[in-house]
């Protein structure tokens, strides 16, 4: 029929295969798609100047880590990195492919205000998205990421904010699939605020349910998508914090109520948790008694890179030590995805919080 339940374009089989490969058992995503401004904030504490050559050196260190493909199935890049060449003369995408890691690309263009709301936003970048996706696919990218941001206050998120963000996420997902890219749908409910875990659960359930209704309306092939949600936690300023078991139960329960089993995997964002907490939370979700028909895995940025940056300090002599830190965290999260992480990987940097208020990439 002309009106398909889900759009089946020329890339159907490839999209399904890509999404399945990314969420293979024991594997997850390295989010290395910090914008030029954000990577500067990562470099500042270690005294590294935010220049393009330094960004290349750092991402090359990550992608060249020996054995990384054992635990990392995909790496999200920023546009600059996708088209960059490493210092060794190899294109960055080829470093990833050589490691058996699928290249991904951040495609959104940041947030814009929803006027008449209490500082709520909607994500932009739809206009030339089809063209850009085709260009990224030609360069070797096979999946994409688009981040929507919602916040919890007395009055937020409003129905407008939920609706607008779900709508644009679905439109983005459809455009990606038409161009061969698996869309990661990322509706992040921020953990800023003093709200309880119960409140976070209510809001997250509403937000994710709205997203899947819109994905259905836009004929998106769910088997060729991934979801990147927040974990359901107490607000950062909440007096009593939910423990890992409670976070796991609330999160998996919310997802079980909203995410169809056709979706192959859920790749959590770390949302400013320490490296160790992010691994422990993933472990707790994977041993949670609630039935989970999808892979519960990771798409971590700060929670994979914090110890790496501290070990590197911008010095070539430290590359080996920094790569070792990356392997420690990648292995911990791989084990957590399999429900086998016992805790205790990494050193001091692993337990430091990476939370940044009102975080923007």
C-alpha atoms as a printed R data frame, in Angstrom:
    type eleno elety resid chain resno      x      y      z
1   ATOM     1    CA   UNK     A     1  0.000  0.000  0.000
2   ATOM     2    CA   UNK     A     2  1.038  3.633 -0.469
3   ATOM     3    CA   UNK     A     3  0.750  4.303  3.269
4   ATOM     4    CA   UNK     A     4  3.155  1.941  4.994
5   ATOM     5    CA   UNK     A     5  3.100  1.159  8.682
6   ATOM     6    CA   UNK     A     6  6.868  1.584  8.559
7   ATOM     7    CA   UNK     A     7  8.805  2.983  5.643
8   ATOM     8    CA   UNK     A     8 10.856  0.342  3.877
9   ATOM     9    CA   UNK     A     9 13.365  2.148  1.681
10  ATOM    10    CA   UNK     A    10 16.412  0.802 -0.096
11  ATOM    11    CA   UNK     A    11 18.368  0.630  3.166
12  ATOM    12    CA   UNK     A    12 15.968 -1.521  5.195
13  ATOM    13    CA   UNK     A    13 18.196 -4.585  5.603
14  ATOM    14    CA   UNK     A    14 21.317 -2.512  6.183
15  ATOM    15    CA   UNK     A    15 19.622 -0.394  8.860
16  ATOM    16    CA   UNK     A    16 18.492 -3.499 10.722
17  ATOM    17    CA   UNK     A    17 21.968 -5.053 10.458
18  ATOM    18    CA   UNK     A    18 23.693 -1.863 11.642
19  ATOM    19    CA   UNK     A    19 21.420 -1.456 14.672
20  ATOM    20    CA   UNK     A    20 21.915 -5.131 15.560
21  ATOM    21    CA   UNK     A    21 25.720 -4.842 15.248
22  ATOM    22    CA   UNK     A    22 25.827 -1.767 17.492
23  ATOM    23    CA   UNK     A    23 23.842 -3.574 20.193
24  ATOM    24    CA   UNK     A    24 25.653 -6.925 19.944
25  ATOM    25    CA   UNK     A    25 26.117 -8.608 23.360
26  ATOM    26    CA   UNK     A    26 28.874 -6.986 25.437
27  ATOM    27    CA   UNK     A    27 29.159 -3.959 23.185
28  ATOM    28    CA   UNK     A    28 28.192 -0.297 23.336
29  ATOM    29    CA   UNK     A    29 28.951  3.159 21.975
30  ATOM    30    CA   UNK     A    30 31.796  5.589 22.606
31  ATOM    31    CA   UNK     A    31 30.313  9.093 22.353
32  ATOM    32    CA   UNK     A    32 33.195 11.237 21.061
33  ATOM    33    CA   UNK     A    33 30.983 13.848 19.397
34  ATOM    34    CA   UNK     A    34 31.728 16.802 21.662
35  ATOM    35    CA   UNK     A    35 31.321 20.034 19.728
36  ATOM    36    CA   UNK     A    36 34.358 22.278 19.312
37  ATOM    37    CA   UNK     A    37 33.248 24.365 22.297
38  ATOM    38    CA   UNK     A    38 32.573 21.387 24.548
39  ATOM    39    CA   UNK     A    39 35.853 19.587 23.855
40  ATOM    40    CA   UNK     A    40 37.524 22.849 24.892
41  ATOM    41    CA   UNK     A    41 35.897 22.457 28.306
42  ATOM    42    CA   UNK     A    42 37.346 18.930 28.517
43  ATOM    43    CA   UNK     A    43 40.828 20.131 27.508
44  ATOM    44    CA   UNK     A    44 40.966 23.173 29.816
45  ATOM    45    CA   UNK     A    45 41.397 21.250 33.127
46  ATOM    46    CA   UNK     A    46 44.341 19.289 31.679
47  ATOM    47    CA   UNK     A    47 45.973 22.377 30.134
48  ATOM    48    CA   UNK     A    48 45.537 21.378 26.492
49  ATOM    49    CA   UNK     A    49 44.882 24.123 23.953
50  ATOM    50    CA   UNK     A    50 41.653 23.642 21.989
51  ATOM    51    CA   UNK     A    51 43.080 23.533 18.458
52  ATOM    52    CA   UNK     A    52 42.166 21.294 15.559
53  ATOM    53    CA   UNK     A    53 45.527 19.433 15.666
54  ATOM    54    CA   UNK     A    54 44.990 18.692 19.369
55  ATOM    55    CA   UNK     A    55 41.429 17.510 18.730
56  ATOM    56    CA   UNK     A    56 42.809 15.183 16.045
57  ATOM    57    CA   UNK     A    57 45.537 13.896 18.377
58  ATOM    58    CA   UNK     A    58 43.025 13.187 21.119
59  ATOM    59    CA   UNK     A    59 40.427 11.415 18.985
60  ATOM    60    CA   UNK     A    60 43.193  9.477 17.239
61  ATOM    61    CA   UNK     A    61 44.356  8.263 20.658
62  ATOM    62    CA   UNK     A    62 40.815  7.034 21.377
63  ATOM    63    CA   UNK     A    63 40.209  5.338 18.031
64  ATOM    64    CA   UNK     A    64 43.676  3.744 17.916
65  ATOM    65    CA   UNK     A    65 43.313  2.059 21.305
66  ATOM    66    CA   UNK     A    66 44.420 -1.561 20.760
67  ATOM    67    CA   UNK     A    67 41.534 -4.018 21.137
68  ATOM    68    CA   UNK     A    68 38.866 -1.337 21.599
69  ATOM    69    CA   UNK     A    69 36.538 -3.012 19.078
70  ATOM    70    CA   UNK     A    70 36.155 -5.903 21.502
71  ATOM    71    CA   UNK     A    71 33.918 -3.705 23.682
72  ATOM    72    CA   UNK     A    72 32.985 -0.721 21.504
73  ATOM    73    CA   UNK     A    73 30.733 -1.315 18.488
74  ATOM    74    CA   UNK     A    74 30.177  2.297 17.412
75  ATOM    75    CA   UNK     A    75 31.725  5.720 17.926
76  ATOM    76    CA   UNK     A    76 29.768  8.960 17.526
77  ATOM    77    CA   UNK     A    77 31.833 11.721 15.945
78  ATOM    78    CA   UNK     A    78 31.438 15.441 15.465
79  ATOM    79    CA   UNK     A    79 31.407 16.489 11.780
80  ATOM    80    CA   UNK     A    80 34.984 17.781 11.912
81  ATOM    81    CA   UNK     A    81 36.273 14.379 13.067
82  ATOM    82    CA   UNK     A    82 34.315 12.414 10.458
83  ATOM    83    CA   UNK     A    83 36.173 14.274  7.697
84  ATOM    84    CA   UNK     A    84 39.528 14.581  9.505
85  ATOM    85    CA   UNK     A    85 42.744 12.706  8.807
86  ATOM    86    CA   UNK     A    86 44.808 11.323 11.692
87  ATOM    87    CA   UNK     A    87 48.437 12.366 12.214
88  ATOM    88    CA   UNK     A    88 49.505  9.012 10.743
89  ATOM    89    CA   UNK     A    89 47.846 10.006  7.437
90  ATOM    90    CA   UNK     A    90 44.889  7.628  7.802
91  ATOM    91    CA   UNK     A    91 41.366  9.100  7.582
92  ATOM    92    CA   UNK     A    92 39.686  9.003 11.015
93  ATOM    93    CA   UNK     A    93 36.797  6.888  9.700
94  ATOM    94    CA   UNK     A    94 39.303  4.285  8.511
95  ATOM    95    CA   UNK     A    95 40.882  4.096 11.968
96  ATOM    96    CA   UNK     A    96 37.434  3.193 13.301
97  ATOM    97    CA   UNK     A    97 36.671  0.699 10.537
98  ATOM    98    CA   UNK     A    98 40.061 -0.962 11.046
99  ATOM    99    CA   UNK     A    99 39.141 -1.443 14.717
100 ATOM   100    CA   UNK     A   100 35.775 -2.954 13.751
101 ATOM   101    CA   UNK     A   101 33.947  0.092 15.092
102 ATOM   102    CA   UNK     A   102 31.014  1.581 13.158
103 ATOM   103    CA   UNK     A   103 31.377  5.347 12.565
104 ATOM   104    CA   UNK     A   104 28.481  7.541 13.714
105 ATOM   105    CA   UNK     A   105 27.740 11.247 13.408
106 ATOM   106    CA   UNK     A   106 26.044 13.898 15.556
107 ATOM   107    CA   UNK     A   107 23.625 15.654 13.183
108 ATOM   108    CA   UNK     A   108 21.628 18.106 15.288
109 ATOM   109    CA   UNK     A   109 22.515 21.803 15.392
110 ATOM   110    CA   UNK     A   110 21.792 22.515 19.034
111 ATOM   111    CA   UNK     A   111 18.754 23.910 20.783
112 ATOM   112    CA   UNK     A   112 16.549 26.933 20.166
113 ATOM   113    CA   UNK     A   113 14.113 28.513 22.644
114 ATOM   114    CA   UNK     A   114 10.420 27.644 22.657
115 ATOM   115    CA   UNK     A   115  9.082 31.158 23.197
116 ATOM   116    CA   UNK     A   116  6.514 31.668 25.926
117 ATOM   117    CA   UNK     A   117  7.876 28.801 28.017
118 ATOM   118    CA   UNK     A   118 10.094 28.789 31.094
119 ATOM   119    CA   UNK     A   119 13.337 28.355 29.149
120 ATOM   120    CA   UNK     A   120 12.299 25.185 27.323
121 ATOM   121    CA   UNK     A   121 13.889 24.323 23.990
122 ATOM   122    CA   UNK     A   122 13.514 22.384 20.770
123 ATOM   123    CA   UNK     A   123 16.438 21.022 18.751
124 ATOM   124    CA   UNK     A   124 17.179 22.420 15.286
125 ATOM   125    CA   UNK     A   125 18.862 20.961 12.195
126 ATOM   126    CA   UNK     A   126 16.063 19.523 10.039
127 ATOM   127    CA   UNK     A   127 16.385 21.902  7.069
128 ATOM   128    CA   UNK     A   128 19.360 20.439  5.215
129 ATOM   129    CA   UNK     A   129 19.422 17.147  7.108
130 ATOM   130    CA   UNK     A   130 18.734 14.883  4.121
131 ATOM   131    CA   UNK     A   131 21.636 16.382  2.179
132 ATOM   132    CA   UNK     A   132 23.966 16.153  5.160
133 ATOM   133    CA   UNK     A   133 22.991 12.549  5.892
134 ATOM   134    CA   UNK     A   134 23.782 11.566  2.299
135 ATOM   135    CA   UNK     A   135 27.195 13.240  2.625
136 ATOM   136    CA   UNK     A   136 27.890 11.521  5.961
137 ATOM   137    CA   UNK     A   137 26.850  8.139  4.565
138 ATOM   138    CA   UNK     A   138 29.222  8.619  1.626
139 ATOM   139    CA   UNK     A   139 32.003  9.388  4.122
140 ATOM   140    CA   UNK     A   140 31.375  6.093  5.964
141 ATOM   141    CA   UNK     A   141 28.952  7.003  8.760
142 ATOM   142    CA   UNK     A   142 26.253  4.391  9.360
143 ATOM   143    CA   UNK     A   143 24.370  5.826 12.328
144 ATOM   144    CA   UNK     A   144 23.438  9.270 13.640
145 ATOM   145    CA   UNK     A   145 22.542 11.055 16.853
146 ATOM   146    CA   UNK     A   146 20.118 13.896 17.583
147 ATOM   147    CA   UNK     A   147 19.694 15.170 21.133
148 ATOM   148    CA   UNK     A   148 16.475 16.661 22.423
149 ATOM   149    CA   UNK     A   149 16.565 18.240 25.882
150 ATOM   150    CA   UNK     A   150 13.722 18.407 28.393
151 ATOM   151    CA   UNK     A   151 13.789 19.695 31.930
152 ATOM   152    CA   UNK     A   152 11.847 19.092 35.104
153 ATOM   153    CA   UNK     A   153 10.574 22.063 37.142
154 ATOM   154    CA   UNK     A   154  7.242 22.952 38.774
155 ATOM   155    CA   UNK     A   155  5.870 23.790 35.306
156 ATOM   156    CA   UNK     A   156  8.140 21.792 32.949
157 ATOM   157    CA   UNK     A   157  8.173 19.911 30.747
158 ATOM   158    CA   UNK     A   158  5.101 21.426 29.115
159 ATOM   159    CA   UNK     A   159  2.984 19.515 26.610
160 ATOM   160    CA   UNK     A   160  4.390 21.862 23.935
161 ATOM   161    CA   UNK     A   161  7.975 20.916 24.768
162 ATOM   162    CA   UNK     A   162  7.203 17.181 24.845
163 ATOM   163    CA   UNK     A   163  5.283 17.393 21.569
164 ATOM   164    CA   UNK     A   164  7.768 19.535 19.661
165 ATOM   165    CA   UNK     A   165 10.766 17.441 20.667
166 ATOM   166    CA   UNK     A   166  9.023 14.143 19.912
167 ATOM   167    CA   UNK     A   167  7.939 15.491 16.513
168 ATOM   168    CA   UNK     A   168 11.423 16.663 15.480
169 ATOM   169    CA   UNK     A   169 13.071 13.470 16.763
170 ATOM   170    CA   UNK     A   170 10.670 11.423 14.610
171 ATOM   171    CA   UNK     A   171 11.217 13.606 11.542
172 ATOM   172    CA   UNK     A   172 14.989 13.336 12.032
173 ATOM   173    CA   UNK     A   173 14.724  9.547 12.377
174 ATOM   174    CA   UNK     A   174 12.753  9.220  9.133
175 ATOM   175    CA   UNK     A   175 15.241 11.394  7.198
176 ATOM   176    CA   UNK     A   176 18.188  9.379  8.554
177 ATOM   177    CA   UNK     A   177 16.646  6.073  7.537
178 ATOM   178    CA   UNK     A   178 15.893  7.327  4.016
179 ATOM   179    CA   UNK     A   179 19.640  8.013  3.738
180 ATOM   180    CA   UNK     A   180 20.965  4.784  5.253
181 ATOM   181    CA   UNK     A   181 21.783  6.017  8.754
182 ATOM   182    CA   UNK     A   182 20.426  4.321 11.887
183 ATOM   183    CA   UNK     A   183 18.973  7.139 14.014
184 ATOM   184    CA   UNK     A   184 19.720  7.239 17.718
185 ATOM   185    CA   UNK     A   185 16.665  8.877 19.257
186 ATOM   186    CA   UNK     A   186 17.844 10.863 22.279
187 ATOM   187    CA   UNK     A   187 15.166 12.550 24.395
188 ATOM   188    CA   UNK     A   188 17.206 13.558 27.444
189 ATOM   189    CA   UNK     A   189 15.272 14.526 30.540
190 ATOM   190    CA   UNK     A   190 17.880 16.498 32.481
191 ATOM   191    CA   UNK     A   191 18.709 15.563 36.053
192 ATOM   192    CA   UNK     A   192 19.075 19.231 37.088
193 ATOM   193    CA   UNK     A   193 16.722 20.148 39.903
194 ATOM   194    CA   UNK     A   194 15.503 18.950 43.296
195 ATOM   195    CA   UNK     A   195 12.862 16.534 41.974
196 ATOM   196    CA   UNK     A   196 12.421 13.012 43.308
197 ATOM   197    CA   UNK     A   197 13.125  9.811 41.370
198 ATOM   198    CA   UNK     A   198  9.340  9.255 41.347
199 ATOM   199    CA   UNK     A   199  8.826 12.572 39.537
200 ATOM   200    CA   UNK     A   200 11.641 11.737 37.099
201 ATOM   201    CA   UNK     A   201  9.937  8.428 36.342
202 ATOM   202    CA   UNK     A   202  6.571 10.063 35.630
203 ATOM   203    CA   UNK     A   203  8.137 12.611 33.282
204 ATOM   204    CA   UNK     A   204 10.458 10.174 31.505
205 ATOM   205    CA   UNK     A   205  7.576  7.764 30.855
206 ATOM   206    CA   UNK     A   206  5.480 10.551 29.342
207 ATOM   207    CA   UNK     A   207  8.368 11.806 27.161
208 ATOM   208    CA   UNK     A   208  9.374  8.387 25.778
209 ATOM   209    CA   UNK     A   209  5.748  7.370 25.144
210 ATOM   210    CA   UNK     A   210  5.270 10.575 23.117
211 ATOM   211    CA   UNK     A   211  8.403  9.800 21.076
212 ATOM   212    CA   UNK     A   212  7.219  6.323 20.054
213 ATOM   213    CA   UNK     A   213  3.800  7.623 19.060
214 ATOM   214    CA   UNK     A   214  5.491 10.152 16.749
215 ATOM   215    CA   UNK     A   215  7.973  7.565 15.411
216 ATOM   216    CA   UNK     A   216  4.956  5.450 14.491
217 ATOM   217    CA   UNK     A   217  3.227  8.430 12.857
218 ATOM   218    CA   UNK     A   218  6.365  9.107 10.780
219 ATOM   219    CA   UNK     A   219  6.582  5.485  9.544
220 ATOM   220    CA   UNK     A   220  9.966  4.919 11.179
221 ATOM   221    CA   UNK     A   221 11.277  1.353 11.012
222 ATOM   222    CA   UNK     A   222 11.889  0.638 14.708
223 ATOM   223    CA   UNK     A   223 14.168 -2.339 14.022
224 ATOM   224    CA   UNK     A   224 16.567  0.129 12.419
225 ATOM   225    CA   UNK     A   225 16.645  2.625 15.328
226 ATOM   226    CA   UNK     A   226 18.184  2.923 18.800
227 ATOM   227    CA   UNK     A   227 17.008  4.851 21.870
228 ATOM   228    CA   UNK     A   228 19.402  6.940 23.992
229 ATOM   229    CA   UNK     A   229 17.471  7.899 27.133
230 ATOM   230    CA   UNK     A   230 18.439  9.252 30.524
231 ATOM   231    CA   UNK     A   231 18.360  6.880 33.453
232 ATOM   232    CA   UNK     A   232 15.557  7.607 35.905
233 ATOM   233    CA   UNK     A   233 17.332  9.206 38.851
234 ATOM   234    CA   UNK     A   234 16.710 11.716 41.619
235 ATOM   235    CA   UNK     A   235 17.447 15.323 40.667
236 ATOM   236    CA   UNK     A   236 21.026 16.405 41.382
237 ATOM   237    CA   UNK     A   237 19.750 18.742 44.134
238 ATOM   238    CA   UNK     A   238 17.320 16.256 45.674
239 ATOM   239    CA   UNK     A   239 17.907 15.674 49.393
240 ATOM   240    CA   UNK     A   240 17.409 11.911 49.271
241 ATOM   241    CA   UNK     A   241 19.050 10.158 46.325
242 ATOM   242    CA   UNK     A   242 17.652  6.935 44.881
243 ATOM   243    CA   UNK     A   243 20.226  4.132 45.103
244 ATOM   244    CA   UNK     A   244 21.394  2.093 42.101
245 ATOM   245    CA   UNK     A   245 18.792 -0.633 42.567
246 ATOM   246    CA   UNK     A   246 15.976  1.905 42.652
247 ATOM   247    CA   UNK     A   247 17.412  3.721 39.612
248 ATOM   248    CA   UNK     A   248 17.575  0.389 37.748
249 ATOM   249    CA   UNK     A   249 14.022 -0.671 38.625
250 ATOM   250    CA   UNK     A   250 12.487  2.717 37.806
251 ATOM   251    CA   UNK     A   251 14.417  2.990 34.531
252 ATOM   252    CA   UNK     A   252 13.722 -0.512 33.219
253 ATOM   253    CA   UNK     A   253 10.077 -0.280 34.329
254 ATOM   254    CA   UNK     A   254  9.661  3.009 32.446
255 ATOM   255    CA   UNK     A   255 11.216  1.550 29.304
256 ATOM   256    CA   UNK     A   256  9.149 -1.644 29.547
257 ATOM   257    CA   UNK     A   257  6.024  0.521 29.486
258 ATOM   258    CA   UNK     A   258  7.039  2.680 26.534
259 ATOM   259    CA   UNK     A   259  9.607  1.079 24.189
260 ATOM   260    CA   UNK     A   260  8.351 -1.563 21.742
261 ATOM   261    CA   UNK     A   261 10.338 -4.824 21.621
262 ATOM   262    CA   UNK     A   262 11.048 -4.154 17.930
263 ATOM   263    CA   UNK     A   263 13.719 -1.669 19.070
264 ATOM   264    CA   UNK     A   264 16.986 -3.674 19.238
265 ATOM   265    CA   UNK     A   265 18.787 -1.660 21.864
266 ATOM   266    CA   UNK     A   266 18.782  1.094 24.418
267 ATOM   267    CA   UNK     A   267 22.099  2.932 24.637
268 ATOM   268    CA   UNK     A   268 21.992  4.996 27.827
269 ATOM   269    CA   UNK     A   269 23.559  8.406 28.225
270 ATOM   270    CA   UNK     A   270 25.609  8.826 31.390
271 ATOM   271    CA   UNK     A   271 24.216 12.283 32.211
272 ATOM   272    CA   UNK     A   272 27.180 13.411 34.276
273 ATOM   273    CA   UNK     A   273 27.452 10.324 36.503
274 ATOM   274    CA   UNK     A   274 30.968  9.313 37.504
275 ATOM   275    CA   UNK     A   275 32.566  6.598 35.367
276 ATOM   276    CA   UNK     A   276 32.112  4.021 38.100
277 ATOM   277    CA   UNK     A   277 28.473  4.961 38.852
278 ATOM   278    CA   UNK     A   278 27.611  4.794 35.152
279 ATOM   279    CA   UNK     A   279 29.012  1.241 34.998
280 ATOM   280    CA   UNK     A   280 27.305  0.184 38.228
281 ATOM   281    CA   UNK     A   281 23.946  1.598 37.081
282 ATOM   282    CA   UNK     A   282 24.225 -0.331 33.804
283 ATOM   283    CA   UNK     A   283 25.057 -3.499 35.747
284 ATOM   284    CA   UNK     A   284 22.052 -2.963 38.037
285 ATOM   285    CA   UNK     A   285 19.711 -2.569 35.068
286 ATOM   286    CA   UNK     A   286 21.004 -5.730 33.436
287 ATOM   287    CA   UNK     A   287 20.347 -7.817 36.543
288 ATOM   288    CA   UNK     A   288 17.004 -6.123 37.248
289 ATOM   289    CA   UNK     A   289 14.148 -8.693 37.396
290 ATOM   290    CA   UNK     A   290 11.889 -6.707 35.019
291 ATOM   291    CA   UNK     A   291 11.701 -8.284 31.574
292 ATOM   292    CA   UNK     A   292 13.857 -6.405 29.039
293 ATOM   293    CA   UNK     A   293 13.403 -7.405 25.374
294 ATOM   294    CA   UNK     A   294 16.162 -5.052 24.162
295 ATOM   295    CA   UNK     A   295 19.887 -4.811 24.839
296 ATOM   296    CA   UNK     A   296 20.489 -2.391 27.728
297 ATOM   297    CA   UNK     A   297 23.849 -0.879 26.905
298 ATOM   298    CA   UNK     A   298 25.856  2.337 26.889
299 ATOM   299    CA   UNK     A   299 26.528  5.404 24.779
300 ATOM   300    CA   UNK     A   300 28.876  7.153 27.154
301 ATOM   301    CA   UNK     A   301 30.961 10.270 26.598
302 ATOM   302    CA   UNK     A   302 32.264 11.697 29.841
303 ATOM   303    CA   UNK     A   303 31.833  8.330 31.603
304 ATOM   304    CA   UNK     A   304 34.327  6.727 29.186
305 ATOM   305    CA   UNK     A   305 36.730  9.631 28.797
306 ATOM   306    CA   UNK     A   306 37.253 11.264 32.196
307 ATOM   307    CA   UNK     A   307 40.157  9.022 33.311
308 ATOM   308    CA   UNK     A   308 41.544  8.971 29.754
309 ATOM   309    CA   UNK     A   309 41.894 12.770 29.662
310 ATOM   310    CA   UNK     A   310 43.526 12.870 33.102
311 ATOM   311    CA   UNK     A   311 46.032 10.197 32.070
312 ATOM   312    CA   UNK     A   312 46.802 11.839 28.704
313 ATOM   313    CA   UNK     A   313 47.370 15.488 29.747
314 ATOM   314    CA   UNK     A   314 48.065 16.290 26.084
315 ATOM   315    CA   UNK     A   315 51.390 14.412 26.060
316 ATOM   316    CA   UNK     A   316 52.326 11.813 23.452
317 ATOM   317    CA   UNK     A   317 54.357  9.963 26.086
318 ATOM   318    CA   UNK     A   318 51.092  9.293 27.962
319 ATOM   319    CA   UNK     A   319 49.122  7.848 25.025
320 ATOM   320    CA   UNK     A   320 49.620  4.240 26.151
321 ATOM   321    CA   UNK     A   321 48.532  5.018 29.721
322 ATOM   322    CA   UNK     A   322 45.473  6.922 28.477
323 ATOM   323    CA   UNK     A   323 44.465  4.082 26.145
324 ATOM   324    CA   UNK     A   324 44.774  1.655 29.037
325 ATOM   325    CA   UNK     A   325 42.256  3.775 31.001
326 ATOM   326    CA   UNK     A   326 39.849  3.688 28.060
327 ATOM   327    CA   UNK     A   327 40.085 -0.107 27.900
328 ATOM   328    CA   UNK     A   328 39.423 -0.374 31.648
329 ATOM   329    CA   UNK     A   329 36.179  1.609 31.326
330 ATOM   330    CA   UNK     A   330 35.095  0.012 28.046
331 ATOM   331    CA   UNK     A   331 35.582 -3.455 29.555
332 ATOM   332    CA   UNK     A   332 33.692 -2.477 32.736
333 ATOM   333    CA   UNK     A   333 30.711 -1.300 30.674
334 ATOM   334    CA   UNK     A   334 30.874 -4.345 28.421
335 ATOM   335    CA   UNK     A   335 30.702 -6.564 31.505
336 ATOM   336    CA   UNK     A   336 27.839 -4.430 32.876
337 ATOM   337    CA   UNK     A   337 25.885 -4.947 29.648
338 ATOM   338    CA   UNK     A   338 26.266 -8.696 30.218
339 ATOM   339    CA   UNK     A   339 25.286 -8.338 33.898
340 ATOM   340    CA   UNK     A   340 28.766 -9.414 35.009
341 ATOM   341    CA   UNK     A   341 30.401 -6.238 36.324
342 ATOM   342    CA   UNK     A   342 31.553 -6.636 39.926
343 ATOM   343    CA   UNK     A   343 32.669 -3.002 40.360
344 ATOM   344    CA   UNK     A   344 35.983 -1.457 41.263
345 ATOM   345    CA   UNK     A   345 37.513 -0.825 37.834
346 ATOM   346    CA   UNK     A   346 39.642  2.294 37.437
347 ATOM   347    CA   UNK     A   347 41.302  4.666 39.879
348 ATOM   348    CA   UNK     A   348 40.428  7.953 41.560
349 ATOM   349    CA   UNK     A   349 39.147  9.689 38.421
350 ATOM   350    CA   UNK     A   350 36.594  6.901 37.929
351 ATOM   351    CA   UNK     A   351 34.590  7.943 40.988
352 ATOM   352    CA   UNK     A   352 34.589 11.726 40.335
353 ATOM   353    CA   UNK     A   353 31.234 13.142 39.230
354 ATOM   354    CA   UNK     A   354 31.113 14.487 35.686
355 ATOM   355    CA   UNK     A   355 27.878 16.436 36.237
356 ATOM   356    CA   UNK     A   356 27.639 19.844 34.560
357 ATOM   357    CA   UNK     A   357 24.529 21.925 35.281
358 ATOM   358    CA   UNK     A   358 22.326 22.581 32.236
359 ATOM   359    CA   UNK     A   359 24.657 20.598 30.006
360 ATOM   360    CA   UNK     A   360 24.885 21.431 26.298
361 ATOM   361    CA   UNK     A   361 27.121 19.555 23.878
